[in-house]
Amino acid sequence: MGRAYQYLSHALCWMQREKHPTLRISGYIEVVNLIEIEGASAIEIDNGNFNIIWLDGFEFTHGTIEFDAKGKTQPPQGSFVGIAFRVVDEITYDAVYFRPFNFGVPDAERRAHAVQYVSSPEWPWDQLRAKYPGQYEQPVEPAPDGDMWFHVKIEIEGGEIRVFVNNAEEPSLQVTELSGRSGGSVGLYCYGYGVISNLQITPAR
């Protein structure tokens, strides 16, 4: 767990760790594995449950969050992977996450559920889908391979969130924040299987 802690601290914070001696990892850290995959260091979670892991003492307001992610297509409903922000604790956070098992499927309704924004605890995915269908989740076009790496850039500015996949010029998802919080920590969000690497956090100037 020592290596995983060191890597998470580096990955979740854009500043040098020695400038923040009070920072620590919170959440479900027992599920984290530090792995080497395709020549890159990465954080892997694979335990069949919901997991959120964040950096205590870290504050992010506005800016850009970029990362590489990898899920899997089988079994369906077995891989939800993304990033949490505005994190207060394991209950209170916003998140953008992906359903890689929906990326390239023939069913148009499933494809429309590829990338999702949520604001916990007030606005989980099912309430957003019921009240605002097609607003807080969208397809990813062109669809990545659900078993391969894909790159994500999330722009958070002025209460707006824009999500770009694989360096696309147009966002796959653009929504207005729902939480009302202007800050909070950043962390990893995963249900089931997911891998995240090359996390970079760039604050707005």
N, C-alpha and C positions, 0 to 999 in steps of 0.2 A: 504494500500500500504506500510505502514511502515514495517509490518512483512515480506512482500515479498522482500522488499529492503534488509532487514537484512539477510534473508536466501540466496538471490542471492549473496550478498557480500561474505558470508561464502562459498557458493558452488563454486563460480567462482575463488576463490583465495586460493592457498594452504598455504599462509602465514597468520599470525594473522592480522586481520583488523586494529588493533590499530597501527601497524607499517606502515600503508599506509593511513594516514588521508585524502589524496586528492582523493582517489578512489571514483568513482560514477558509477551508472548503466546508460547505454545509450541504445537507441533503443526504441522498442515498448513496454515499461514497463506497459502500461495501459492494455495490454492483459494478464498479468501474474496473475495466481492464486496460492497461496500457499495452498497445500492440504495435508491431511494425507491419504495415500492409502496403504492398506495391511500392516499397521503398520509402514510405513516409510513416512518421510516428502518428499515432491516432488513439483516440479514446473510444473503446468499444463497450457497449452495454447490450446484454443479451440475457434477460431473465424473465421475460413473459409478463412483466408488470409495468406500471407507470413509474417513471423515475425523473426527478429533477435534481440537478446538482449545481450549486451556485457558489460564488465567492463572497463571503462575508466581508464587510468593510469596504466594498467596492461600489462606486456610484457612477452610473451612466445616465445622462439626460437625453442628449440628442447627438446624432452622428450616423456612422455607418458600421454595420456588423457584417463581416464576410467570413465564409467558411466553406469547406468541402464536406459533403455528406455522402453516405452510402447506406442504403437500406437493402431490402430484398423483396421479391415478388411473391414468394411462397413461404409459409402459407398466407393466403389473404387475411388481412387484419392483423398481421404479425409484425409489422414494422412501421412505426410512426417516429420520425426523427426530425429535430429542429433545434431552435434556440429560444430560451426564455429570457425576458427582459422585464424591467419594472418589478424585479423580484423583491418581495418582502420576506416571504417564507414559502414552505412547500404548498400552501393553500392560495396565497395571494401573489399573482404574477400575470404578465401577458406573455404570449408565445406565438411564434410562427413555426408551423411544423408541416412536414410532408408525409404523404401516404404513397410511397414508391410503388406499392402493389396496384395502384390505380393509374400509373403514368401512361402506359401504352395499351390499355385494354380496349377491346372493340366497343364495349358498352359506354355510350356517351354520358350517361348519368354518373357512372363511376369515375370517368375521366374528369368530370367537373368537380370532383372531390379530391383533387390532387394536392393542393396547398391550402392551408387553413390558418386563420388568425383566431385566437381565443383570448379572453380576459377573465381569468379565474379570480374569485369564485362566482362573480355575477353572471358572466356570459360564457358558459361552456359551449362546445361545438353543437350539441343537439338543440339547445335553445336558439342559438344563432341561425341554424339551418331551418328551424321551424318558423321563426319570426321574420328572418331576412334571407330567404332562400337565394343562393347565388351571389350574395353580397360579400360575405366574409370567407368564402372558399371558392376556388377557381381551378380550371385545368392549367397545366403547364404545357405551353406550346412554343416550339416543337417539344414533344414529349421525350424526356431522357429515358435511357434504359433503366428500368427499375432495379436492376441488380448491379449497376455500375455507379462510379463516383459522379456527382454533379456539383457544380459550384453555385453558391448562393450569395447574393448581396442584398442586405436589408437596409434601406434608408429610412431613418426616423427623424423627422423634422417638423416642427410646428403642428404637432398633433396628427400628422399624416405618416402612414407607413407604406412604403413601396418595396416590393419583393421582385428581384430580378434573378433569373436562373440561366446559368451557362452563358453569361455575358450578353444576354439579349438586350436589345435597345429599348423594348417596351416591357413594363412590369407584368409579371404573371398575376400579381395581386396588388391592389391599391385600396387601402381602407383608412378610415379615421379611427384613431385610438378610442377605446371605450372606458379605460380605467379611471381617467382623471388624474393619475399620478404623473408627476413630471420627472421622477427619477426612480432609482432602485438598482439592484445588481443585475448581472448578466450570468446566464448559466446554460447548461445543456438540458435539453428536453427530449425524453425518449419513452416510448411505450413499446415493449417487446425488444426487437433488435434494431440497433442503429450504430453507426460509426461516424465520428466527426473529427476532422483534422484541419490544420492551417487556419485556426480561428484568429481573426484580426478585428480589433475594436478601434475605430478612429472617431474621436469626439469631434463634434462640430466646433468651429472656431468662432 
